Amino acid sequence: MRKRVWVGLFAVLLGAFALAQQAVPKLTPEEMERAKEIYFQQCAGCHGVLRKGATGKNLEPENLLKQGKGVDYLKTIITNGFGGMPAWGKLGILSPEEVDLMARFLLNPVPEPPPWTFAEAKATWRVLVPVNERPKAPETKRNWENYFGVILRDVGKVAIVDGDTKELVAILPTGYATHILRSSKDGRYFYTIGRDGWAKIIDLWMEKPKVVAEMRACLDARSIDTSKYEGYEGKYAIIGCYWPSAFLVVDGQTLEPIKMVSTQGYVKSQGEFLRENRVASIVSSHFSPEWIVNIKEAGQTWLVDYDKIDKKGRPVSITVIDTERFLHDGGWDKSKRYFLVAANAMKKIVVIDAKTREFVASIPVGDKPHPGRGANWVHPKYGPVWATGHIKDNKIAVIGTDPEGHPEYAWKVVKMIEAPYPGNLFIKTHPKSPWLIVDFPVAPTPEANATLCAWQKDDLEKDPICWQVPGALEKKARMVHIEFNKDGTEFWVSAWGNVDTPTFIVVYDAQTLKEKARITGDWVITPTGKFNVYNTANDIY
Amino acid sequence: MRKRVWVGLFAVLLGAFALAQQAVPKLTPEEMERAKEIYFQQCAGCHGVLRKGATGKNLEPENLLKQGKGVDYLKTIITNGFGGMPAWGKLGILSPEEVDLMARFLLNPVPEPPPWTFAEAKATWRVLVPVNERPKAPETKRNWENYFGVILRDVGKVAIVDGDTKELVAILPTGYATHILRSSKDGRYFYTIGRDGWAKIIDLWMEKPKVVAEMRACLDARSIDTSKYEGYEGKYAIIGCYWPSAFLVVDGQTLEPIKMVSTQGYVKSQGEFLRENRVASIVSSHFSPEWIVNIKEAGQTWLVDYDKIDKKGRPVSITVIDTERFLHDGGWDKSKRYFLVAANAMKKIVVIDAKTREFVASIPVGDKPHPGRGANWVHPKYGPVWATGHIKDNKIAVIGTDPEGHPEYAWKVVKMIEAPYPGNLFIKTHPKSPWLIVDFPVAPTPEANATLCAWQKDDLEKDPICWQVPGALEKKARMVHIEFNKDGTEFWVSAWGNVDTPTFIVVYDAQTLKEKARITGDWVITPTGKFNVYNTANDIY
């Protein structure tokens, strides 16, 4: 009798435990740490650290379980990819063990991401070369305005390459998966931001460029820019964070943190509250002392005014405009008055007028637009236009951007070009080149990944010239990111391979599309984005 | 043997349970609901819904336990009060059972407060009398500009009283513990905000004033104001929320929600993130189309610009200024250019210049300043001044507010008046009255609570005239909140009693300080704040 009571009580307790543990596969503490790391590196960008979804689907365990998505289902998806998601297993980026680990991890409760404070950011701040010890004039004899900053993505470095001689000038550590580089207005400094939230300033006037200041703004970041408005050139910089969702205004010469502003807040229209409300792209206005800051999940564009930040109480003015959800990247039209930014999951391009500081238009385009900064030029019929490619379909949308001179075409897709492949990430041109160059690094086949296409800017009806880049397939490399040199006489494209194999950067003639040179070397590991000093400083693309 | 295993396993499981429950007193679900309700009503204002502390101490259970504060300690404090905290038990506001319940509740984990979205706020919105069905001109023959809106706090109502005849004109339900009333610029509408987040508009042009629109902005709110800048009069209103920490801009005629902005964010200087970052006082600028919005825990003053909110994307500009932590209430100087606001736990008054839109000064005053809107006048020696009383000490701080005419006194305490008691909540004057009137509703003795004092504005060295209001002690009432009539010939003070006993509002001659009249009636239950239409619309205090 007594034994029955014990056993009965035990069964009840065991049942309660089992219920709480239902369908949640166990992870060891070591597995949990490893899974969190992989999730941060490969998954959080699209699905969010809180797994609420954005560009990618919601992955909260209660939703997965409700939909009956167990370990096996998740392993299949992670292995083979789905929609815009890479085939992590098949591509060999995750091992079968890692795929299994991630499938189990996703059914566990979402770990609380760590907090981060202004004081913590400030504690990481270091000025490596004080401002008064930096060169007063360029020390180098090189044509530093034609330097290229090349991201060596998977080794966390930036290479400075002489665009005239194609020589390597310096290699600098810039943090995990450096995302972008931006230039000071005069081009002297490169500002880098890594996905680990580290911001760095590189001084290009030195004989050998060095990191002169660094600061960890947050735990995950994607964007940085400097103050470019007349009278404020290089005075401030801004860093846009994914986690915690916030931006940080810093001193433009030293990265000293000045003000941190949270972007957690309410989604436009329905107004549910989002802890993960990330800062996507940022550009520096040429019409006002402000940055245009795009808040991804909320669907808001914030105009962040920096002209009073030196006054008592560090005032920053923020104009909060509801635009479209899932804002990502974008760039200027030819006049640099209109900023065009992709709302990727909404299949739209949002237009902000930097002069009137207003939301002008929201333009339906193709599936998952990904312009980078896009490409702008003057078309003989449509006038000034700006173009974006797409990740999920094989379209290039060309949009009229001249409401005064060409009102009938303004804020409309004047031409939807058919490309041979989907999976475009970047599109680029230069005022001196007749060509619009397009890559396909996230297309589904290695052949497409190795291919580049060029359209004639003034006759979009003509078939493109497309070519497979020799050597790319052999290196298992994806050709990615086009950048022109200062004079617009050539453009560079990276062969993004894997971390074990040096690849190359190929240099093409901007008129003939003939290969002119190939930059190689042991150091050419996972090259991705490249930023020409003059073009980046002057927003030429 | 087998039995031993069962028993052993059982003991282990039971131990794990016990550990998880250590020192956490059990509450039934009914007790939990009741405790949450009491906490919201009596405690959250000072300690915060998340119990992180603000005006009051941190009450998170892990901190209480760490400090060895158990049920008995907490019961003693809740019964007898501590520092600025009322003696909830002794005063009979909480029964001994409720005191015990609250002590146990505080040792339990902080319940997650409910969320609230823009869509939920909008779903509560009702226009009871459409704008085109409202009077085009005053329908009443009464002198409506001399109406007083009297908060009947503990019954959730507002009485409209004719200031000329002292007759009751209407009683309107306005929600739990209505906090303040504000007027449209023309005085026609009263805007009310309850601590339950309900906002209402009362139309005073009707023969019998009615609630013409209502909307629940959030779950806990303290402030409301309207657009008063020339050209925008009555166009918009703003509601400041405690939970969720946010503000909501609404249509000024109908309360239709337009934009909700979260105020969750980083504390000034150290920059730790706060979910509970509440909107304290709000005033409407006379120099720009903006409101001055005070964010309590972060120590920030936000200038919220409403002049573009009708454009595409509903732009709102917010200038975020770091001022001082624990901002509370405040009011204008005589010129209505400078807004002075208490940072109560910092023992400071913050000054904002509405013309230059800058943070001007932070002035040390006494312990826990509580100005209400304060009092302003011109002193023969110091020039224009503004004064605040204090909750925790018996001082009245008089501050010079004329940096141009009297720079030697500007932003300094020119006179610290000694009052007979601490526990002041409100202070008031009128340009036509020689007196500065002061109450003591939160002083520690019933005699002090029943007392009012008057200082001669032009000779602050003279002893005050103080008197105990006849009838207050008998009604166990605290005399609270002074308001002048339109002409400044009389002032009214409420006798704040308990919910079972009607009390009175006493009317004094503003020159002689003699009692002129007493407003009584069954409806005079827990009268507190009173708002004269003309003085509230024109910021006269």
Interface residues (C-beta under 8 A of the other chain):
Chain A: K3 W6 V7 L9 F10 L13 L14 F17 P115 T117 F118 A119 A121 P244 A246 K259 M260 V261 S262 Q264 G265 Y266 S269 Q270 G271 E272 F273 T301 L303 D305 K308 K311 K312 G313 R314 P315 V316 S317 I318 T319 V320 I321 D322 T323 R357 E358 F359 V360
Chain B: K3 W6 V7 L9 F10 L13 L14 F17 P115 T117 F118 A119 A121 P244 A246 K259 M260 V261 S262 Q264 G265 Y266 S269 Q270 G271 E272 F273 T301 L303 D305 K308 K311 K312 G313 R314 P315 V316 S317 I318 T319 V320 I321 D322 T323 R357 E358 F359 V360
